[in-house]
């Protein structure tokens, strides 16, 4: 069993290395496809009427005159040493800018994840247990609406309702837990809606398994079957989805951060794309990819801890 576990972990780590290599390749080469020259953009932003000679000098200073593959390998080599380059906009080390922006996004994602778990788990269980009841029908209608609502529209609606019409919150209020409530809800509600539907379907699927019939035949109560067996077997796909949602929320936080004027890594990445700040773009994408890979690996490790047989072949169920 232990050998199978270590073999499984080695395979996962090897796959994750290939994923990171692919992400860095795509990020680096796609960011260089734009017709806007980063050296020219930097010169026009920081100089008065720069001439072609000055732009060319900047290009050489930024080593943009090197072949693209050489630029990539230089960037990878420096990144492995913790050097993500210098931002063309802020003139600060990219790693320092990310270190300042990332905590804001992680606080937003953390509170959003709290709302997702708080809403999706009890509603899913109650909806599955009371299948085809009025509550179940209302839940399905509300979740379809929640999935269909875009983050930006929901964010504006929450601002209008709770910062303008009913001024419970401030429109711009940084640095407190209260300031994270509205943006975290805007980020969490669509994801929680899809989680409810997925978790409900998983619970219903497990309620029809043979082990449930066998447990009832042994005289085990419905509540013990639900909480001790069905929910335990329904957790692995939900843990995987929850951890993937964490990665998605980090990557997709830019829209919510822009609406609520939050200076997180998502908004920082958007500003870098607009300003053609290649070091910042590549650094942000690398950090977001690392977080996404970390959360997916964490989901696998949690599932293996809950059920070690999942490290082997085939589907495993809890006893």
N, C-alpha and C positions, 0 to 999 in steps of 0.2 A: 504493500500500500504506500509506504513512504517513498520507495523507488518510483512508483507511478506518479506520485505527487511532484517529486523533483523533476522528472522528465516532462511533465505537463508544464511546470513553471518555466523550464528552460525553453520549451517550444514557444510559450507565450512571450517571453522576453525577446527571443529571436525575431518573432513576428513584429513586435513593437519597435525594434530597431529598424526593420525595413520600412515600417510605417513612418517613422520619424525622418528617415532618409528621403522617402518619397515626398513628404510634406515640405521639407526644406528645398528640395529640387524644384517642386512646383512653385513655391513661394518666391524663390530667388529668380527663376527664369520668367515667370509670368509678370512679376513686378518690373522686369526690364523690357517688356514688350511695348510699353507705352511710348508714344511718339514724343512725349515731353522729356527733354534732357534734364536730369537732376542737377547737373552743374549749371545749366542755363537758368533753371528755376531758382536755384540758390543765389546766383549772381544777381538776378533781377529783383530778388527779395531783399538783398543786403547791400547792393551797390546802386549808384545813380548812373543810368545809361551805360552799362558795361559793354565793352567792345569785344569782338570775337577773340582777340588775343587773351584778354582777361578770362573769358569763359574757358578757353582751351587750357590756360594755366591752372584754373580751378579743377578742370577735369583730370589733369595729370596729378594734381595734389590729392584728389579724392580717389585716384587710381582707377578711374572709370575708363581710361584709355587701354587698359589691359583686356585681353580676350575674356569673354564671359565665363568660360569654364575656369580660368585662372582666378577671376574675381570670386567665384563660388568656393573654390578650394581654399583660398585665403580666408574667406569668411568662416568656413567650417573650422579651419585650424584655430582661428582666433576665438570662435565661439566655444570650442572645447576647453579653452583656457579662461573662459568667463568674460571675454571681451567681445561685446556685441557691436562695437563701433561707437561713433560719435553722431548724435542727432544733428541733422542739417538745419533743423528749425530752432531747437533750444540750445544747441551747442554743448549740451551735457552728455555724459556717457549714456548710451541707450539703456544699459542695465540699471542705472540710477533712476532714470525717468520711469522705467517699468516698476521698479521697487516702490516708487511713490504712488503710482497709479493703481497697481494691482490690489492693494488692500481694500480700496474703495469698492472695486468690483467683487472681490471675494466676500465682503460684508453683505453686499446686495444679493449675491448668489446664495450665501448661507441662509439669510432670512427667507429668501424665495423658496429654498429647499424645505425649510421648516413649514411654510404654508402648504407646500405640495404634499408632504407627508401627513400633516394635520388634517387636510381636507380629503385626500384621496383614500386613505386606509379605512377610516370608520364609514364613510359614505359608500365605498365599494362593498364592504362586508354587509352593511345593512341592505343595500340594493340587491345583492346576490341572495341573501337569506329571504328577502321579501320579493322574490322574482314575480314580475307582472302585476305588482301592487301599484297603487296610486303613487307611492313614493318612488318606486322603480321607474315608472313612466315619466314622472317629473324630473328625476335625476338624468335620465337619458336625454330629455329635451334640453335641460340646462347645460349638460356637458357638450352636446352638439353645438349649442350657441357659444359656449366658452371656447371650443376649438376653433370656431369660425371667426372669432373676434381677433383682429390684428393687435399686436402689442402697442403700437403707436396710438391707435384709436382708443384702446382701453386706457392708456396712460392719460390722454387728453380728457377722456370722460371722467376719470378719477380726480384729475386736477380741477375740472369744472365743478364737480359735485362737492368735493371735500376741501377745496382750497379757495373757491370763489363763492359758490352758492351757499355752502355751509362751511365757513372758514375754520375748520378743525385743524388743518395743517397749513403751513406757509408754502407759497409757490416755490420759493428757493430757501431751503433750510438745511445746511450742510453740517455734518459733524456730530449728529445725534442719532440714536436708535429710532426716534420718532420720524426723522427725515427719510428713513429707509422703508417705512411702512407702505406708502403709496407706490413707489417704484417696484418694490418687491412683489406687491400684489399684481401689478401690471405684468410683471415677468412670470409670475407663478400661475395665474388663473388659467391661461390656455393649456399649460403643461399639466396642471392638476386635472383639468377636464379630460384630457386624453388618458391620464393615469387611471382615473376612475373607471373608464370604459375598459381598459386593458385588465386592470386588477379584477373587476367584476367578472369578465369573461374567463379569466384564469381560475377564479374561485368556483364558478359554475362548472367548468371543465373538471376540476378535481372532485367536486361533489358527486359526479357521475362515475367516478373510478370504482374499481372492484374493491379496493381496500376500505372504502366507505361502507359498502354493503356488508363486508365482512365485519367491520367494527360494530355496525348496528346489530348484526346477528349475535355478536358477543355480549350485547346488552350495554354497550358504551353509550352514554348520553349524547344528544345532538350537540350540546354546547362543547363538550370535551372533544368530540370529533372535529368540530369546526375550528376551535382554537388550538388543539393539540396536534391535529393531523393535516387538515385541509389548508389552513393558513401557512403551516410550515412548508408544505409542498408547493404553495403558491408564491413563496418568497423569492426563490432564485431568479425567475424572469423579472420580477419587480425590482430586485436589488440591481440587476444589470441595467434596467431601464432608468432607475433613479440616478445611478452613477453616470450614465450617458447623458441624462438631462443636465447634470452638473456641468459637463463639458459643453453641451449646447448653450447653456445659459451664459457661461463665460464668453463663448464665441459670439453669442447674439445679444450681448448686453448693450451694444452701442446705441441701438434705437431708444431703449428706455433711458439710458444715461443722457442722451441728447435732449430728450423731452424734459427730464427733471434736472438738467444742468449739473450732472454729476461728472466729476473729473476722474473717470475710471479708465481702464486699459482699452475698453471698447471704443470710447470716444477718442482716446489717444491714437488708436490705430486709424480711425477715420480721418482725423486731422493730418496724420502722416501720409495717408493716401492722397489727400487733396493737395498737400504740399510737396509730393514726390520725394518724401524723406525715406529713401531706400533702407538705410540702416535700421530706422525705427520700424518700418514695415516688416522687414525680415525678422527683427528681434521680437516683435509682438506676436507674429504668427508662430515663431518657434516656441515661445512661452505658452501660448494657447494650446498648441499641439501637445506639448509636454503635459499640460494639465489634463487634456482630454485622454491621453494615453494613461496617465496616472490613475484617473478615476475608473477607466475601464479595467485596468489591472487590479485595482482595489475591489471592484465588483467580483472579479474572478476569485480573488483570495477569500473574500467573505463567503461566497457560495461554497468554496471548497471547505472552509472552516465549518459551515453549517452541515455540509454533507460531503465527506471526503471521497465518496464514490463518484462524484461529479468529475474528478480528475481522470477517470478512466473513460472507456468508450461507451457510447450509448446514453440513454436517459436513465437517470437515477431518481428514485423516490425515497422519501423518508419512511422509516418503519413506524 
